[in-house]
Amino acid sequence: MSAQTATAASTPSPLVLLREDRGGIAILTLNRPQARNSLSEALLEALGEALSVIARDRTVRVVVLAANGPAFSAGHDLKELNAHRSGADRGRAYFKHIMGLCSRVMQQIVTLPQPVIASVQATATAAGCQLVASCDLVVASQAAKFATPGVNIGLFCSTPMVALSRNVSRKHAMQMLLTGDLISADEAARIGLVNEVVPAGQERAAAIKLAEKIAAKSTAIVKIGKQAFYRQVEMSLADAYDYASQVMVENMLARDAEEGISAFIEKRDPKWQDR
């Protein structure tokens, strides 16, 4: 083995891979396959940094979040968490840090200007299921399974519960949380956690195809819509209508709304300026 080869072999692979596909689609890939993409502190930090870069990049129109290896994500790295129990506070400060970091990353996905589509090739459990639920859309392989199994090991999935309960009905969320059972991709689609189920191996191509459809829209209008969706869904009915009406007024004044409506009336394709 040459010195150059030895150096390359000893250099760890990035925990999160970021590349831009054609048409302004960024593909983020969790790359800790040997640990089933468990969300270690380093992986969470890398994912947060990648999302910050994407948020500032006006050329990125849609994000596809994928994963390498035999699992999409097994959730928190329990070995890493347990290693901090020996301190005087029994790990309290570190646990608070990790849960706060994870919560911030999940909220980054929701507040990201661009839509995020999860491409789930395999099992997503606990905080891995939370990651899926935090994405705007989900395309899953038929081989994928989902669970919030913390109850089985004495660690109730309380933070995954936040994202899960905002995706599926209370009864379905509670069943997943209280039993810890794995559910199939088809069942996840039935209860609203997944948008589309495709044959194994086709999930990434299907997610990119969906991303291309969204990328053809005005990024300015998509940003308005995504932000408004998550704000109104937490409001009372009357407040939601008041807020959405204000958003519609501002949206009508946008350059791309003027162009889009004119193009529709004139029976031609719109020419977006993304403003």
Contacts in CASP RR format, 6 or more apart in sequence:
PFRMAT RR
TARGET T0000
AUTHOR 0000-0000-0000
METHOD contacts of the structure
MODEL  1
MSAQTATAASTPSPLVLLREDRGGIAILTLNRPQARNSLSEALLEALGEA
LSVIARDRTVRVVVLAANGPAFSAGHDLKELNAHRSGADRGRAYFKHIMG
LCSRVMQQIVTLPQPVIASVQATATAAGCQLVASCDLVVASQAAKFATPG
VNIGLFCSTPMVALSRNVSRKHAMQMLLTGDLISADEAARIGLVNEVVPA
GQERAAAIKLAEKIAAKSTAIVKIGKQAFYRQVEMSLADAYDYASQVMVE
NMLARDAEEGISAFIEKRDPKWQDR
1 9 0 8 1.000
13 31 0 8 1.000
14 31 0 8 1.000
14 46 0 8 1.000
15 30 0 8 1.000
15 31 0 8 1.000
15 32 0 8 1.000
15 40 0 8 1.000
15 42 0 8 1.000
15 43 0 8 1.000
15 46 0 8 1.000
15 47 0 8 1.000
16 28 0 8 1.000
16 29 0 8 1.000
16 30 0 8 1.000
16 31 0 8 1.000
16 43 0 8 1.000
16 46 0 8 1.000
16 47 0 8 1.000
16 49 0 8 1.000
16 50 0 8 1.000
17 27 0 8 1.000
17 28 0 8 1.000
17 29 0 8 1.000
17 31 0 8 1.000
17 68 0 8 1.000
18 26 0 8 1.000
18 27 0 8 1.000
18 28 0 8 1.000
18 29 0 8 1.000
18 50 0 8 1.000
18 53 0 8 1.000
18 54 0 8 1.000
19 26 0 8 1.000
19 27 0 8 1.000
20 26 0 8 1.000
20 27 0 8 1.000
20 59 0 8 1.000
20 60 0 8 1.000
21 27 0 8 1.000
21 64 0 8 1.000
21 208 0 8 1.000
21 211 0 8 1.000
23 61 0 8 1.000
23 212 0 8 1.000
23 215 0 8 1.000
24 59 0 8 1.000
24 60 0 8 1.000
24 61 0 8 1.000
24 62 0 8 1.000
24 215 0 8 1.000
25 60 0 8 1.000
25 61 0 8 1.000
25 62 0 8 1.000
25 63 0 8 1.000
25 64 0 8 1.000
25 208 0 8 1.000
25 211 0 8 1.000
25 212 0 8 1.000
25 215 0 8 1.000
26 54 0 8 1.000
26 57 0 8 1.000
26 60 0 8 1.000
26 62 0 8 1.000
26 63 0 8 1.000
26 64 0 8 1.000
26 114 0 8 1.000
27 63 0 8 1.000
27 64 0 8 1.000
27 66 0 8 1.000
27 208 0 8 1.000
28 47 0 8 1.000
28 50 0 8 1.000
28 51 0 8 1.000
28 54 0 8 1.000
28 63 0 8 1.000
28 64 0 8 1.000
28 65 0 8 1.000
28 66 0 8 1.000
29 65 0 8 1.000
29 66 0 8 1.000
29 67 0 8 1.000
29 68 0 8 1.000
30 37 0 8 1.000
30 43 0 8 1.000
30 47 0 8 1.000
30 65 0 8 1.000
30 66 0 8 1.000
30 67 0 8 1.000
30 68 0 8 1.000
30 72 0 8 1.000
30 73 0 8 1.000
31 37 0 8 1.000
31 67 0 8 1.000
31 68 0 8 1.000
32 38 0 8 1.000
32 40 0 8 1.000
32 43 0 8 1.000
33 67 0 8 1.000
33 68 0 8 1.000
33 69 0 8 1.000
33 70 0 8 1.000
33 71 0 8 1.000
35 74 0 8 1.000
35 77 0 8 1.000
36 69 0 8 1.000
36 70 0 8 1.000
36 71 0 8 1.000
36 73 0 8 1.000
36 74 0 8 1.000
36 123 0 8 1.000
37 43 0 8 1.000
37 67 0 8 1.000
37 68 0 8 1.000
37 69 0 8 1.000
37 71 0 8 1.000
37 72 0 8 1.000
37 73 0 8 1.000
37 74 0 8 1.000
37 75 0 8 1.000
37 128 0 8 1.000
38 73 0 8 1.000
38 74 0 8 1.000
38 75 0 8 1.000
38 76 0 8 1.000
38 77 0 8 1.000
38 78 0 8 1.000
39 73 0 8 1.000
39 75 0 8 1.000
39 76 0 8 1.000
39 77 0 8 1.000
39 102 0 8 1.000
39 127 0 8 1.000
39 128 0 8 1.000
39 131 0 8 1.000
40 77 0 8 1.000
40 80 0 8 1.000
41 77 0 8 1.000
41 80 0 8 1.000
41 97 0 8 1.000
41 98 0 8 1.000
41 101 0 8 1.000
43 77 0 8 1.000
44 98 0 8 1.000
44 101 0 8 1.000
44 102 0 8 1.000
44 105 0 8 1.000
45 101 0 8 1.000
47 105 0 8 1.000
48 104 0 8 1.000
48 105 0 8 1.000
48 108 0 8 1.000
51 105 0 8 1.000
51 108 0 8 1.000
51 109 0 8 1.000
51 112 0 8 1.000
52 108 0 8 1.000
54 60 0 8 1.000
54 63 0 8 1.000
54 112 0 8 1.000
54 114 0 8 1.000
55 108 0 8 1.000
55 112 0 8 1.000
55 113 0 8 1.000
55 114 0 8 1.000
58 219 0 8 1.000
58 274 0 8 1.000
60 114 0 8 1.000
61 114 0 8 1.000
61 214 0 8 1.000
61 215 0 8 1.000
61 219 0 8 1.000
61 222 0 8 1.000
62 114 0 8 1.000
62 115 0 8 1.000
62 116 0 8 1.000
62 117 0 8 1.000
62 211 0 8 1.000
62 212 0 8 1.000
62 214 0 8 1.000
62 215 0 8 1.000
63 112 0 8 1.000
63 114 0 8 1.000
63 115 0 8 1.000
63 116 0 8 1.000
63 117 0 8 1.000
63 211 0 8 1.000
64 116 0 8 1.000
64 117 0 8 1.000
64 118 0 8 1.000
64 119 0 8 1.000
64 204 0 8 1.000
64 207 0 8 1.000
64 208 0 8 1.000
64 211 0 8 1.000
65 109 0 8 1.000
65 116 0 8 1.000
65 117 0 8 1.000
65 118 0 8 1.000
65 119 0 8 1.000
65 131 0 8 1.000
65 135 0 8 1.000
66 118 0 8 1.000
66 119 0 8 1.000
66 121 0 8 1.000
66 204 0 8 1.000
66 207 0 8 1.000
67 73 0 8 1.000
67 119 0 8 1.000
67 120 0 8 1.000
67 121 0 8 1.000
67 122 0 8 1.000
69 121 0 8 1.000
69 122 0 8 1.000
70 122 0 8 1.000
71 122 0 8 1.000
71 123 0 8 1.000
71 124 0 8 1.000
71 125 0 8 1.000
72 118 0 8 1.000
72 120 0 8 1.000
72 121 0 8 1.000
72 122 0 8 1.000
72 123 0 8 1.000
72 124 0 8 1.000
72 128 0 8 1.000
72 131 0 8 1.000
72 132 0 8 1.000
72 144 0 8 1.000
73 124 0 8 1.000
73 125 0 8 1.000
73 127 0 8 1.000
73 128 0 8 1.000
73 131 0 8 1.000
74 123 0 8 1.000
74 125 0 8 1.000
74 126 0 8 1.000
74 128 0 8 1.000
75 125 0 8 1.000
75 126 0 8 1.000
75 127 0 8 1.000
75 128 0 8 1.000
75 129 0 8 1.000
75 130 0 8 1.000
75 131 0 8 1.000
76 98 0 8 1.000
76 102 0 8 1.000
76 126 0 8 1.000
76 127 0 8 1.000
78 153 0 8 1.000
81 94 0 8 1.000
81 95 0 8 1.000
81 98 0 8 1.000
84 91 0 8 1.000
84 94 0 8 1.000
84 95 0 8 1.000
85 91 0 8 1.000
99 159 0 8 1.000
102 127 0 8 1.000
102 130 0 8 1.000
102 159 0 8 1.000
103 159 0 8 1.000
103 162 0 8 1.000
106 130 0 8 1.000
106 131 0 8 1.000
106 134 0 8 1.000
106 159 0 8 1.000
106 162 0 8 1.000
106 163 0 8 1.000
107 134 0 8 1.000
109 116 0 8 1.000
109 131 0 8 1.000
109 134 0 8 1.000
109 135 0 8 1.000
109 136 0 8 1.000
110 134 0 8 1.000
110 230 0 8 1.000
111 227 0 8 1.000
111 230 0 8 1.000
113 219 0 8 1.000
113 223 0 8 1.000
113 226 0 8 1.000
113 227 0 8 1.000
114 219 0 8 1.000
114 222 0 8 1.000
114 223 0 8 1.000
114 226 0 8 1.000
115 136 0 8 1.000
115 137 0 8 1.000
115 211 0 8 1.000
115 214 0 8 1.000
115 222 0 8 1.000
115 226 0 8 1.000
116 134 0 8 1.000
116 135 0 8 1.000
116 136 0 8 1.000
116 137 0 8 1.000
117 135 0 8 1.000
117 136 0 8 1.000
117 137 0 8 1.000
117 138 0 8 1.000
117 139 0 8 1.000
117 207 0 8 1.000
117 210 0 8 1.000
117 211 0 8 1.000
117 214 0 8 1.000
118 131 0 8 1.000
118 132 0 8 1.000
118 135 0 8 1.000
118 137 0 8 1.000
118 138 0 8 1.000
118 139 0 8 1.000
118 140 0 8 1.000
118 207 0 8 1.000
119 139 0 8 1.000
119 203 0 8 1.000
119 204 0 8 1.000
119 206 0 8 1.000
119 207 0 8 1.000
119 208 0 8 1.000
120 132 0 8 1.000
120 138 0 8 1.000
120 139 0 8 1.000
120 140 0 8 1.000
120 141 0 8 1.000
120 144 0 8 1.000
120 185 0 8 1.000
120 194 0 8 1.000
120 203 0 8 1.000
121 141 0 8 1.000
121 143 0 8 1.000
121 144 0 8 1.000
121 200 0 8 1.000
121 201 0 8 1.000
121 203 0 8 1.000
121 204 0 8 1.000
122 141 0 8 1.000
122 143 0 8 1.000
122 144 0 8 1.000
122 145 0 8 1.000
123 144 0 8 1.000
123 145 0 8 1.000
123 146 0 8 1.000
123 147 0 8 1.000
123 182 0 8 1.000
124 131 0 8 1.000
124 132 0 8 1.000
124 144 0 8 1.000
124 145 0 8 1.000
124 146 0 8 1.000
125 146 0 8 1.000
125 147 0 8 1.000
125 148 0 8 1.000
125 149 0 8 1.000
125 182 0 8 1.000
126 147 0 8 1.000
126 148 0 8 1.000
126 149 0 8 1.000
126 150 0 8 1.000
126 157 0 8 1.000
126 160 0 8 1.000
127 157 0 8 1.000
127 159 0 8 1.000
127 160 0 8 1.000
128 160 0 8 1.000
129 146 0 8 1.000
129 147 0 8 1.000
129 148 0 8 1.000
129 157 0 8 1.000
129 160 0 8 1.000
129 164 0 8 1.000
130 148 0 8 1.000
130 157 0 8 1.000
130 159 0 8 1.000
130 160 0 8 1.000
130 162 0 8 1.000
130 163 0 8 1.000
130 164 0 8 1.000
132 138 0 8 1.000
132 146 0 8 1.000
132 193 0 8 1.000
132 194 0 8 1.000
133 160 0 8 1.000
133 163 0 8 1.000
133 164 0 8 1.000
133 166 0 8 1.000
133 167 0 8 1.000
133 193 0 8 1.000
134 163 0 8 1.000
136 226 0 8 1.000
137 195 0 8 1.000
137 210 0 8 1.000
138 188 0 8 1.000
138 193 0 8 1.000
138 194 0 8 1.000
138 195 0 8 1.000
138 196 0 8 1.000
139 194 0 8 1.000
139 195 0 8 1.000
139 196 0 8 1.000
139 197 0 8 1.000
139 198 0 8 1.000
139 203 0 8 1.000
139 206 0 8 1.000
139 207 0 8 1.000
139 210 0 8 1.000
140 185 0 8 1.000
140 188 0 8 1.000
140 189 0 8 1.000
140 194 0 8 1.000
140 196 0 8 1.000
140 197 0 8 1.000
140 198 0 8 1.000
140 203 0 8 1.000
141 185 0 8 1.000
141 197 0 8 1.000
141 198 0 8 1.000
141 199 0 8 1.000
141 200 0 8 1.000
141 201 0 8 1.000
141 202 0 8 1.000
141 203 0 8 1.000
142 185 0 8 1.000
142 186 0 8 1.000
142 197 0 8 1.000
142 198 0 8 1.000
142 199 0 8 1.000
142 200 0 8 1.000
143 185 0 8 1.000
143 200 0 8 1.000
144 184 0 8 1.000
144 185 0 8 1.000
144 188 0 8 1.000
144 194 0 8 1.000
144 197 0 8 1.000
144 203 0 8 1.000
145 182 0 8 1.000
145 183 0 8 1.000
145 184 0 8 1.000
145 185 0 8 1.000
146 176 0 8 1.000
146 182 0 8 1.000
146 183 0 8 1.000
146 185 0 8 1.000
146 188 0 8 1.000
146 193 0 8 1.000
146 194 0 8 1.000
147 176 0 8 1.000
147 180 0 8 1.000
147 181 0 8 1.000
147 182 0 8 1.000
147 183 0 8 1.000
148 157 0 8 1.000
148 160 0 8 1.000
148 161 0 8 1.000
148 164 0 8 1.000
148 176 0 8 1.000
148 177 0 8 1.000
148 180 0 8 1.000
149 157 0 8 1.000
149 180 0 8 1.000
149 181 0 8 1.000
149 182 0 8 1.000
150 156 0 8 1.000
150 157 0 8 1.000
150 180 0 8 1.000
151 157 0 8 1.000
151 177 0 8 1.000
151 178 0 8 1.000
151 179 0 8 1.000
151 180 0 8 1.000
152 180 0 8 1.000
156 177 0 8 1.000
157 164 0 8 1.000
157 177 0 8 1.000
161 173 0 8 1.000
161 177 0 8 1.000
164 173 0 8 1.000
164 176 0 8 1.000
164 177 0 8 1.000
164 193 0 8 1.000
165 173 0 8 1.000
166 233 0 8 1.000
167 173 0 8 1.000
167 192 0 8 1.000
167 193 0 8 1.000
168 176 0 8 1.000
168 191 0 8 1.000
168 192 0 8 1.000
168 193 0 8 1.000
169 191 0 8 1.000
172 191 0 8 1.000
175 181 0 8 1.000
176 183 0 8 1.000
183 191 0 8 1.000
185 194 0 8 1.000
185 197 0 8 1.000
186 197 0 8 1.000
188 194 0 8 1.000
188 197 0 8 1.000
189 195 0 8 1.000
189 196 0 8 1.000
189 197 0 8 1.000
195 210 0 8 1.000
196 206 0 8 1.000
196 210 0 8 1.000
198 206 0 8 1.000
214 222 0 8 1.000
217 272 0 8 1.000
218 256 0 8 1.000
218 270 0 8 1.000
218 272 0 8 1.000
218 273 0 8 1.000
218 274 0 8 1.000
219 272 0 8 1.000
219 274 0 8 1.000
220 254 0 8 1.000
220 255 0 8 1.000
220 256 0 8 1.000
220 272 0 8 1.000
220 274 0 8 1.000
220 275 0 8 1.000
221 251 0 8 1.000
221 254 0 8 1.000
221 256 0 8 1.000
221 257 0 8 1.000
224 247 0 8 1.000
224 250 0 8 1.000
224 251 0 8 1.000
224 254 0 8 1.000
225 247 0 8 1.000
228 243 0 8 1.000
228 244 0 8 1.000
228 247 0 8 1.000
231 243 0 8 1.000
232 240 0 8 1.000
232 243 0 8 1.000
232 244 0 8 1.000
233 240 0 8 1.000
235 243 0 8 1.000
251 257 0 8 1.000
254 275 0 8 1.000
255 273 0 8 1.000
255 275 0 8 1.000
256 270 0 8 1.000
256 272 0 8 1.000
256 273 0 8 1.000
256 274 0 8 1.000
256 275 0 8 1.000
259 270 0 8 1.000
259 271 0 8 1.000
259 272 0 8 1.000
259 273 0 8 1.000
260 270 0 8 1.000
262 270 0 8 1.000
263 269 0 8 1.000
263 270 0 8 1.000
263 271 0 8 1.000
264 270 0 8 1.000
END
